[in-house]
Amino acid sequence: MIVAAPRTSPRSYRVVPVNDAVGERHFRAAGAAVYRHDANWVPPLPGEERQTFDRRRNPQLQGVGARRWTLLERGVPVGRVAAFAPAHRPGVGYVGFFECPDDPHAARALLDAAEMWLRAEQRLECYGPIAVTPRERIGLLVDGFDRPPMLFTPYNPPYYAALLEAAGWAPHLYLRAYGWDPGCAEPRLNRVAERAAARSGIRVRPLRLDQLRNETRVVASLINETLAGAWHFDPIGEQESDEMARLLRPILDPSIALLAEDGGGPCGVALGVPDVNWLWRRAGGRLWPLGWVRALRWRHHIPQVRCMALGLATRVRGSGLAVRLIDQLHRAGLERGFACGELSQVYEDNEGMRRILDRMHFPVVRRYAVFARWLEAA
């Protein structure tokens, strides 16, 4: 965990837009500068951030305006921020990739740059931190700093919330991560799952790796149906689901990636994946010269798992399928020998899912907040 005293006097900062290869390098280096003393930080995978901002390779950027800035101190990158203007949400802007030293003046300089651009784009209703779209790495970690983040979840120093609030941003909505370990279970709900299986006629099977492209399109369709009314949810398109298949193929474990089907076709999904962040940290955040050897050696021994999606078709809600899928994930986790896991990120207003997880005694291990700011027109 980073522990730093707040800065009481202004330092000499310069905010520079990312327009060239030097700016790209500075933008990526800024994150490492903030976390260099944080034992829980997991660096991005090689090429991950480069691809995020490559319109040819990231379908999420289609129809989304994007700008980035780096904060320099004496020519050295010490912070960064990005802003996004989705064409399909007029008036709305997102701020993400916010990394900053524990200095309100630094935070204000970065956020001023993002807000000025959003205001010029007529985006006065602003939310963050959000990475391109409100679908992955959404929100700021506000509780649960005692462990490294799991795959595709946010992580930041504890002081970020205070920096945002000092800059005029306020919490708007909250999300949770629920923890899992082999001792998590509620026998009564196990019986509920068994009764639901006996009477529903719904079959649960693993995802088929030899048909993964089609399978991920089915998964995307179920997630879209489940989250159709969720806050600012953008449906997953075919290009994005195909990219999901490419990313998941090397790490997917069919025993914890489940698809439910009834007479009408696919009706539910529980998508668990081994936590590759654990593997990446074990490799030291480097693939060269020896990191790739460690990664290959340990890739089948990842001890923790993240359930990153649970979706149900409208027609099977209330059938007990959600309990059944979670129960089957629990049993698969035991059989595979996973030591711990996480179900995230769950919106706090998702009362149905929270009720199931609370009754199954899954503890809340992290909380996240999405902050909001309403800008004045220019």
N, C-alpha and C positions, 0 to 999 in steps of 0.2 A: 504494500500500500504506500502511496506517496504521502508524505507528511511535509508540508511546507508552510512557513509563516506568510501571511498576506503581505503584499508589498504596500508600503505606505507612501512611497514617493514615485513620481512618474519616471519611467525609463525611456530611452530613445528607441522608438519603434517606427517601422515603415511598413505599410501594407502595399503589397505588389500583386497585380493580377497575374494569373498564370496564362502566359501567351506563347511560350516556347519550351524547348527541351530543358533549359536551365530551370524555368519555373516548375516544370513537371518534377524534376529532381528535388527541388526545394519543397514542393508540396508533400512528396512522399517522406522526405527526411524530417519534416516538422512533427509527425506523429512519434517517430522514434525519439526525438529530442524530449518530448513531454514525458515519455514512459521509461526513460533509460534506467531509472532506479526502482521501477515497479516490478516486483517479482511475479505478479499475476498477469501482466500484460501478455497478450499473444499477438505477435506481429502478423500483418497480412501475408497471405500466401504469395509467392513470387508471381508478379503480373496481375494480381487480383485488382488493385486499384487502377492500374493502367487500363484494364479491360472495362472497368466500371465507367470510365469517361470516354470510351471509344465507341462512337455511334455505329460503327460498322459491326461491332461485336456485342454490344449490349442493347437488346431490343427494348429495355425499359426506357431508354433515352428517346425513343421515337415520339415526336410531338412534345418534347420537354426541353425548354430552354435551360441552359446551365452555365454558370460562371464560377470561377474559383479564385481565391486569393491566398497569399502566403504572408505571414507576419515575420519580418526580419528585424533582428537586433544586431547592429554592427555587421550587417551582411550575412548573418547566420540565421537560418530558418528556425523559429521557436514556436510558431503557431500557424493555424490555417483555418479556412472555412469555405464552404460551397453553398450556392443558392440555386434553387430549381423553380422553374415556372411552367407547370403542366398546362398545356393548351386546353385540355378537357375540363379544367377547373378554373374558369375565369375568376380573377380577383384573389386567387389563393397562391401563396408561395411557400416553399419549404427551405429550411436551412439545415445543413448537415455537415458531416466531416469536420465538426468543430473540435479543434485541439488548441489548448492555450495554457500558458503558464499561470500560476496563481497570482494574477495581477488584474484588478478591475480595469485598469487603463488599457491593457492588452486586449482584454475581451471586448471592451467598448470599441476599440479601433477595428477589430475584425468584424463585429456585428454591424457597425456603422457602414462598412463597405458593402456587406450583403444586403442590408436594409435599403441603402441608397439605390442599388441596382433593382431590387424588387419594387421599390416605389416607382422607379422609372418605367418598369414593366406593368404598372398599374396592379401590383399584387400587394394589397394592403392587409390582407388576412394571412398571417404568417405562423407557421408551426415548425417545431424542430425539437431535438435533432431527428432528421429523417434523411435516409440515404436514397435519394432519387424518388422513391415511392414509399408510402406507408405500408410496407409489406414485410421487410426484413430489416433487422437492426434498427427498429423503431424505438425512439425514446432515449432518455438519459437514465443511466443507472443511478438510483437514489438510495438503495438499501441492498446489502449483500456484496460488500467489497472484499470478503474474506476468502474468495476463491477465484480462480481464473474463469473467464467467460467460456461458455460452450459455443459450438459451431454456429455462426451466423447470428449471434446475439451481441447487444451493445456492451461496451465496457468503457469506463472513464474514471478519472480521479474523483474523490468525494467532493472536492471544492467546486466542481462545475456548476452545480445547482445554484450556489450562492452567486457565482459570476453572472449567470443568466438573469437571476432575479434583480441583481444590482443594475443590469442593463435594461430593465423594464419588461422582461419576459416573466410569465407566471405559469405555474402548472395548469394544464387544461384537462388531461385525462391520464389514467394510470393503467399499468399492466403488471402482471405477476409472472414469476417462474416458480413452479412447484417442484420440489425435490422428490426423488425416488431412491429407495435402497431396498435390498432384499427383505427387510422387515416390514415394509409398507404393504399392508393388506387389511381388508375388512372382511372376515368370513361371511357375514350376512350378504355383502354385495357380491361375493363370489357365487353365492347361491342364486342371487338375482340374475347374474350373468348366465348361469347354467339353465335357469328356467327360461330366460329370454331365448337362448339357443335352441331349447327344446320345442318352443311353440312358434317361433317366427318363420322357420323355413329359410332363413338367411344363412348363406355359406360364407365363411371367412377363409381366405387363402393368402399365401405370400404373393408379392409382386413377382412377375415373370421377368427375369433378367434378359432372356432372349427376345423379349418383346418390349423392352423398356421404353422405347419412344412412344408407343401406343399407350402403355401403362401410365406413363407420366401425364399424357394428355387426359386420361380418365381421372387421374388424381387431381389435375388442375381444374377439371370441370366440377368435381365434387367440392373442392375448396371454394370455387367461385359461387356455387349454390349456397354453401354454408355461410359464407361471409358477405353475402349480397347486401345485407343491411348494416354491416360493420362500418365504423368511422373511416371515411375517406378510402374505403377499399377499392382498388383498381383490379378488375378481372385479369386473370393470367391468360395471355394469348398463346397461340400455338408456338410461336417462335420462342417465347419465354419457357414454355413447358419443354420444348426440345433442348433448350439450354440447360434446364433443370436435369434432364436425362443425362446430358454430357457430364455435368458436375457430380451427379450422384453415382454414376456407373462404377467408378473405382472404389467407392466406399460402402455401397449399399449392402446390407445384410438382410436377405429376404425373410428371416425369422422375425424381424421386428418392423418390417414394412408390409402392412396388411391391407388387403382390399376385400370388402364385403359385397356380395351379390345376392339378389333375389330374382324372382321371376321377371322383374322389369329391367334387370341388368345391374350394373354397379350402383351401390347405394351407400357405401361408407368407406372411409379410409383412415388408417392410423399410420402415419409415416414417422418411424423412428430411424435414426442413423447413428452409427458409432461416432463419438465425438473426436473428429480429426484434430481439433485444437490440442487435445492431449498429446497426440502423436507429433504434431508440429512443435510443441514445447519440448518434447523429449529429444527432438532432433536439434534443439537449440535455435530454432528459427532460421536455420540455414540448410540448404541442400548440398552445398559444396564447402569443403571437400568430402566430409564424412557424414553429413546429415542424411543424405539419401540412403546410405547403408543402414543407419539406425531406423529410418522410416520403413524400409523394406522388412527389416527384422521384426519390427513390432506391429506392423499393420494389422495382423490377425489377433493381437492381444490387447486391443484398446479396452480399458476396463470400464468405460462409462459411455452413456448413450443419451441422445437428446430426442425427445418426441417433438417434432417441429410442425406437425399438422394433424388435426383430427377433424374430419368432415363427414357430414351426414346429408343424404338427400332428404328433401322435405317430407317425402312420403313415409320415411321410416323413423321420423322423430317421435319420441315417446314410446318406442318399441323396446327400449333397453339395450339397443345396439351400442350406444356410446359406452355404457358400463362393460359390455361384453368385449369391446375392442381394447379398452384400458386393462381389463382383467387378462386378456390374452397377451398384451404387451408385458404385463407383470410376470406372467408365467414364462414367457419367452426370455425375459431378462434373467430370471432365475436359472433356466436351463442353459443359457449361454454363458453364465458366470459373470455377468456385469456386476460391478461393485456399487455403482451409483448411477443416477440419471437425473434428467430434468425434463419437465413438460412446460414448454414456454413458446411464445409469450401469450398469456391469457388476459384479455381485456377484463378489467375489474367489473364492468357492467354486464359481463357474460355470466349471469346468475346461474343458468343451468349447468354450465361446465364447472363453475366454482363449487356448486352444491355437490356435484359428483366427486370432485377431487377432495373436498373437505371431508366428506363422509368416508372416503377411502383412506383418510388420514395421511394424505400427502402434504408435507409442510410447505409453507411459502418460504423460499430461500432467497429470492431477489424481488425487488420492485423497481419499476421503471416509470418515468413520467415524460409525457409529451408536453412541451412548453408552447405557449402561444403569445403573440404580440400583434396588436392592431396598429398599423402605421397611419399617420396622417397623410392626406394627399399632398402632392407637391404643389 
